[in-house]
């Protein structure tokens, strides 16, 4: 397990796919590196049966998110129900944001739920680089045709599990850990692969200041 954790801490980039269980369960599909580049999506339940999918792009100190129609509708519905005095402001912001990427400083974007996983050093800061002991939990499972075993260290909120090939090798195929109070369950791939990230076209970008109404429901 220590070998697997050491590998995890050393990869220059990683593909992260799974769940971030904070105030609600968000599914993530991200590819991030340690130079501040990240691209992918996170999804969450909407106010209707539709799932909200938010696109994320981060390059260095700048970042962009694209809210889908379900996400924008969720913001509108919340405003109508809980802050009716801000509906007009929210409506304007929703109109401007539709079909666009909203630009933020990366440090602000990393405060969005689950997007912290884009910052690998921060995301895995609480995961140990090595452990003194580990136990095999449960029976081997199969993922993409490969048999994996779960190795676990600790208990409660400090428990960390890694999934490694049953037959040889310490490459971590997955990890379960806690980020603060949020359990995180991830499949890992694209080890050290370049993050193919591209800034959205300028015509498709609006600044955060232009759509401040999107944040009105929290202020």
SVG drawing of the C-alpha trace seen along z (x, -y; Angstrom):
<svg xmlns="http://www.w3.org/2000/svg" viewBox="-41 -43 48 55">
<polyline fill="none" stroke="black" stroke-width="0.4" points="0.0,0.0 2.9,-2.4 4.3,-1.8 0.9,-2.6 0.5,-5.8 4.0,-6.9 3.1,-6.5 -0.1,-8.5 1.9,-11.4 4.4,-11.3 2.3,-11.4 2.5,-14.6 -1.1,-14.2 -4.1,-12.0 -7.5,-11.1 -10.1,-11.2 -13.5,-9.7 -15.9,-9.0 -17.8,-10.7 -17.3,-13.7 -19.8,-13.3 -20.0,-16.7 -23.3,-18.5 -24.6,-16.4 -23.1,-13.6 -21.3,-15.1 -19.9,-12.8 -16.6,-14.0 -14.7,-13.2 -11.6,-15.3 -8.0,-15.3 -5.6,-17.4 -1.9,-18.0 0.4,-19.6 1.0,-22.7 -2.5,-24.0 -4.2,-22.6 -7.5,-20.8 -10.4,-19.9 -13.6,-17.9 -17.0,-17.9 -18.9,-17.5 -22.6,-16.5 -25.1,-16.8 -28.9,-16.3 -31.1,-19.1 -34.4,-20.4 -36.1,-18.2 -35.3,-14.8 -32.6,-16.3 -29.0,-16.0 -26.9,-19.2 -23.6,-19.0 -21.0,-21.7 -17.9,-21.9 -14.6,-23.0 -11.5,-24.4 -8.5,-25.6 -5.2,-26.9 -2.8,-28.2 -4.3,-31.1 -7.5,-31.4 -10.5,-29.2 -13.8,-28.9 -17.1,-27.0 -20.0,-26.4 -23.4,-25.9 -25.9,-23.7 -29.5,-24.6 -30.5,-22.4 -28.0,-24.2 -29.2,-27.6 -32.8,-26.6 -32.0,-25.3 -30.5,-28.7 -33.7,-30.5 -36.0,-28.2 -34.0,-28.7 -34.2,-32.4 -38.0,-32.4 -38.6,-30.2 -36.2,-31.7 -35.0,-35.2 -37.8,-36.6 -36.4,-40.1 -33.3,-39.0 -35.2,-37.2 -34.7,-40.1 -30.9,-40.1 -30.7,-36.3 -32.7,-36.3 -30.3,-38.8 -27.3,-36.7 -28.8,-33.5 -29.5,-35.0 -25.9,-36.2 -24.4,-32.9 -26.5,-30.6 -24.2,-28.9 -21.1,-30.7 -18.1,-30.0 -17.9,-32.2 -14.3,-33.3 -13.0,-33.2 -9.6,-33.4 -8.6,-29.8 -8.3,-30.3 -12.1,-31.1 -13.0,-28.3 -11.2,-25.8 -13.7,-26.7 -16.5,-25.3 -17.8,-22.0 -15.6,-19.1 -13.4,-21.3 -10.7,-21.2 -9.9,-17.8 -8.3,-19.8 -5.5,-20.8 -3.9,-17.5 -1.5,-18.6 -4.4,-20.1 -6.8,-17.3 -4.4,-14.6 -2.7,-16.6 -4.4,-14.6 -3.6,-11.2 -0.5,-9.7 2.6,-9.1 3.2,-5.8 1.5,-3.7 2.8,-1.4 0.2,1.3 -2.7,2.2 -5.3,4.9 -7.0,6.4 -10.7,5.8 -13.5,7.8 -13.1,10.0 -11.2,9.0 -13.4,7.1 -13.1,6.6 -12.7,3.3 -12.3,3.1 -11.4,6.8 -8.7,6.4 -9.0,8.1 -8.3,5.6 -7.8,5.9 -8.7,3.2 -6.0,2.3 -7.1,0.2 -5.3,-1.8 -6.9,-3.6 -10.5,-3.9 -13.4,-6.3 -12.6,-9.7 -8.9,-8.8 -9.5,-5.6 -7.8,-5.4 -8.2,-2.6 -6.3,-2.0 -7.2,0.5 -4.3,2.3 -4.0,5.1 -4.5,8.5 -1.6,10.0 1.5,7.9 2.1,4.2 1.3,1.3 -0.3,-1.1 -3.3,-2.6 -6.4,-2.0 -8.6,-3.8 -8.6,-5.5 -11.2,-6.2 -10.4,-8.9 -11.9,-11.9 -11.4,-15.5 -12.5,-17.3 -15.9,-15.8 -16.5,-14.7 -15.9,-11.1 -14.2,-10.9 -14.3,-7.7 -12.2,-7.8 -11.1,-5.6 -7.7,-6.6 -6.1,-6.6 -4.2,-8.7 -1.2,-8.6 1.4,-11.2 -0.6,-11.9 -0.6,-15.5 -3.8,-17.4 -5.2,-18.5 -6.7,-21.8 -7.7,-24.7 -9.0,-28.2 -12.6,-28.7 -12.9,-31.1 -13.1,-34.7 -16.5,-35.1 -17.8,-32.3 -16.6,-33.9 -18.3,-36.2 -16.6,-37.6 -17.8,-36.7 -18.7,-40.4 -21.1,-40.2 -23.1,-37.4 -22.9,-38.4 -26.6,-37.4 -25.6,-33.8 -24.1,-34.3 -27.0,-36.4 -28.7,-33.4 -25.8,-32.8 -25.3,-36.5"/>
</svg>
